Amino acid sequence: MREVAGLLVRVEGLAPWLQVGSRVELLTQGGATRAEVVAFAGGLAEAMAFGPLEGVGPGTVARLAPQQGLAVSAGWLGRVVDPLGQPLDGLGPLPPGGQPMALRAPPPNAGTRARLGPRLNLGVRALDSFATCRRGQRLGLFAASGVGKSTLLSMLARGADCDVCVLALVGERGRELREFIEDDLGPDGMARSVVVCATSDSPPLLRREAAHAAMAVAEHFAAQGQHVLLLMDSVTRFAMALREIGLAAGEPPATRGYTPSVFAELPRLLERAGPREQGNPGCITGLFTVLVEGDDHDEPVADAVRGILDGHVVLDRHIGERGRYPAIDVLRSLSRTVPGCLGAEEAALMRRARALLALQAEMADLVRLGAYRAGTDAAVDEALRLAPRIEAFLAQRKDETGTVESAFAALAEAMEDDHG
């Protein structure tokens, strides 16, 4: 090894056998540190390490390391692993599987990919009625920090109709892992789940790899014909890790400091979720959280992800401050597959509920100021009468669950007009 510069180590002598993405091992007195080649410059391979660089310096021996996949098995259910497939829960070694899953697998061929499946019970009334999903759909959850995003994910992990749940915790606070597993997910949710975690203090390569590793685990179970629910928190921290890697490799910062490779990598990851090839009944339904800085829903990562996915759900801080959880803003949330999974009566009921909420929001300031008199407009009177009932319907405890059918039945009951 020639030198260490910031997050990079520059390796000489191995360049003819290396390419971008190749793995090397840096041999120190404390053991071997694995690194990945991210660039080449001046005849040297530039690599970033998966662990701390203490003990690494000029003269450190570097050797080729084998490309490794994840040997996933059914024994991984109920376990917490790191992006390299090592257990984090202290429950002993992971049972090995058969053929290792590649971390960088291409998405299914677009021309032979199966279509979306039947509608999916997510177990959250606001989503089942206003942003109804289908099996194999990819949905974005857009929220600022502290708006109940993790709690919503736990509701989905416990209540959604799926065979296996894979959770990717990318850049999470270390103290929150056990809290999320024990308090939010619970034993029932954990029993059918695999959690892949890289905490915020992990090197950027490890945080990036957490997203790819979780996708590889989901692909393993989907290849067996199972319906997999993939929950990733968050795509934004995945993009931040990519930015750190790109800047260290010498890429120019583009939009708000994000490097061009970030926006090339996002679709390569997200397109791997969804239905499999025709003939394979398995699929991956993906829900990906996006952190919106300062409630700016047009920031670069949010804008790019919204254009790739099949719908978006917005969590609003002001709704949470009013005490209604989950704090989903149904007027700003959209599922692009709704026309294909709702009956005529359900679609009409959902449109009417949206119209009532929109009219109530439009008139809220006038009502607050006393500038509107009851009886002036029958449509406004109806909206002011029924909107609070719809808001009460949208509120849900985290231990409640249900189906699309029960959600629409409860919505219809809430909208029964006693004055009509």
Helices and strands as residue ranges (DSSP letters): E 3-5, E 8-11, G 15-17, E 23-28, E 31-41, E 44-49, E 61-65, G 74-76, E 79-81, E 119-120, H 125-130, E 133-134, E 138-143, H 149-159, E 164-172, H 176-179, I 180-185, H 186-191, E 193-199, H 204-223, E 227-233, H 235-248, G 255-257, H 260-270, E 274-275, E 283-291, G 293-295, H 300-308, E 311-314, H 317-321, E 334-335, G 338-340, H 344-369, H 378-394, H 404-414
